[in-house]
Amino acid sequence: MKRSLLLCSLALFASCSEDATARHDANQADANPADANQVNADAPNRRLDPLDDSDCNLQTVLVAGIPGSPGNLIKSERNPNGDSELAVVMRLFVDGLRDSRLMIEAGEPVKPLFPVHRVMRCAWPTVPSERDEGYDARSKAYLGVVRYFDESPSKDTYNAIVSNCVACHQVSCGGVIEFIESLRWE
C-alpha cells in the first residue's frame, strides 16, 4: 500500500514539467539557467548542458489548495497530521537514492534522479516563508550535483548528493540530518 502510494505520488510530482505552466504566472521573470549548471566542490569543476528551468523555479507561483499546500497537508500512515508537498517529494528522493545505490552495486543501469528532484524548486515547503533566494540557491547547487550523478552514477557522486542534502538541512529543518547521514555510502 505504502509503495503504491509513493509510486502514485512519484508519477504526480514527476509530471511537474508537463503541467507546471498551470502553477505559475505567465509573466514570471526569466531565471538564469546558467546558475543551475554549477556543481559544487564535491563534483568535478565543469558545466552540464544548459537547463531550461522556466517551468519550475523561485518565480513559480505556488497554487494554494493543492495537496501539500498550507492547510491541505498530505496525510499518510507515517504522518497522520500531514506533510507539505516538499516533505513528500523529499521522501521520494530518499527512495530514489536507495534504489540507485542498489542498482549501482548490482551493476545495473540507474534511472535518472533529476526529473523527480527538480520539483523541489516549485513545491510547497513546510514553512512557506523559507522558499526564498537562499533556499533556491541551495536547491540549484543540489540539483547540479544530482545532474552530475545522473551523468556519472557512482559511490562518489551518490555521496555528493547526500552531502548536499546535509548542507541544506543545516540551514533549515535540521532534525533530519542524522537520518540523511545514515544514507551515506561507506
N, C-alpha and C positions, 0 to 999 in steps of 0.2 A: 504494500500500500504506500509506504513512505517513498520507495524508489519510483513508483509510477507517478506520485505527486511531484517529485523532483523532476522527472522527465517531462511532465506536462509544463512545469514552471520553466524548465530549460527551453522548451520549444517557444513558450510565450516570450521570454526575455531575449532569445536568440533572434527573434523576428523584429527586434527593435529597429534595425536599419531599414526594414521594409515599411513600417508604419510610423516611424518617428516624426515624419512631417506633420502628423496629426498632433504631435506632442509639443511642437514649438512654434513660435511666432514666425510667420513667413518673412518678416522684416528683420530678423535677427542679424546682429553684426557678424561679419566673417571672422572666423577664428584663423589663427596662423597654423596651418597643418604642419609646417616645418618643426614647430615646437614638439609635436607628438613623436617626431622621428628620433629625438635624442634618447640615447640609452644611458644608464647610469654607469658608475665606475665598475660595477660587477660584470659588465658586458664589454666586449671589445669596443674601442672608440671608432665607431663607424655609423653610417646612416642607412636606414632601410628605405624602401620605396616610399614616396610621398603618400600621406594618408589623408583621405577625404573624411573628415570628422564633422562635416556640416550638419549631419542629422542627429548628432549626439555630442554635445559639448556644454560648457558652462552657460552659454547663452540659451540653451534649450529650455523653454518654459515647461516646467513640470505641471502636469494636469492634476488638479485636485479631484478626489473621489475615486481614483483608480486604486486597485488593490496595492497595499503597501504605502499609500499616502497617509498623511496625518488624519487620524480619525477613521481610517479604513485599513487598519493593520491586517496582515495576513496571519490568521490563526492556524496553528498546527498542533499535533500531539506534543511536539517538542516544546512549543511555547504557546500555550492556550491564550495568553494575553495578546499575542500577535507580534509580528515583526514588520519592520519597514521593508520597502521594496529592495533597498540596498543590502540589508541584512540577509534576505533570502537569496539574492544574487550571489553574495559572498559565500554562502553555504554551497552554492553550485560551483563556485570557484574551487573550493576545497575538494569537492567530489571529482572535479576535472583534474586537479593536480594529483590526487591519489591514483586515479585511473591512468594518467600519463606516466607516472612513475612505474606502475606495474607493466605498462606496455614497453617502456624503455628497458626495464630489467628483462623482459621476455624477448627483446629484440624485434618487437612488432612496430609497425608504423603508429605514430602518435597523432591523434586528432588535434587540429589547431585549437588553441585556447582563446585566442584573441576575439573571435566573433562573439563569444559569450562575455568575456571580461570587459570588452569595450563599453558595455552599457553602464558601467559604474559611473560614468560621467553624466548620465541622464536618468539616474534612478533616484527615487526619494530616499534620502538618508534618515536615520532615526531622529536626528536633530537637524531640521531643515536649514537652520542658520549656519551650519558647518559646511554647507555646499558653497564654498567661496573660492577666491583665486588661489589660496594656499592649497586647498583640497584638490582643486583642478590641476594645479602644477604637479602635485604628488601623484595624481592619477595618470597624468601624461607620462611621467617618468616611469611609473609602474608598467603602463601599457607598452612603453618602448621595450622593456625587459621581456614582457610577455611575447611581443612580436619576435624578439630575438630568439626566445625559447622555441617558438613555432618554427623558425627557420633552422635552428640547430638544437633539437632536443637532447639534453644530456643532464647528468647529475649536476654539473656546474650551473647550467642555465636554469634548472629547476630550483636549485638553492638560491640563485639570484632573485627569483620570484619571491621565495619565502622571505628573504632579507628585505625586499621592498615592501612586503606586507607588514613586517615588523616595524620598519621605518615610519610608515604612515600611521600605524596604530600607536606609535609612541607619541604622536601628536593628538590623536583622537581615539576614543574607545579602546583604551589601553587594557581593559580587563581580559581581552582575548589573546594577549601576547604569548602567554605560556602555552596556550593551545596551538597558536601559529608556529611557535618554536618546535613543537612536537612533530610538525610536518617536515622538518629539516631532514634531508637525506644524508646520513652519516656514512 
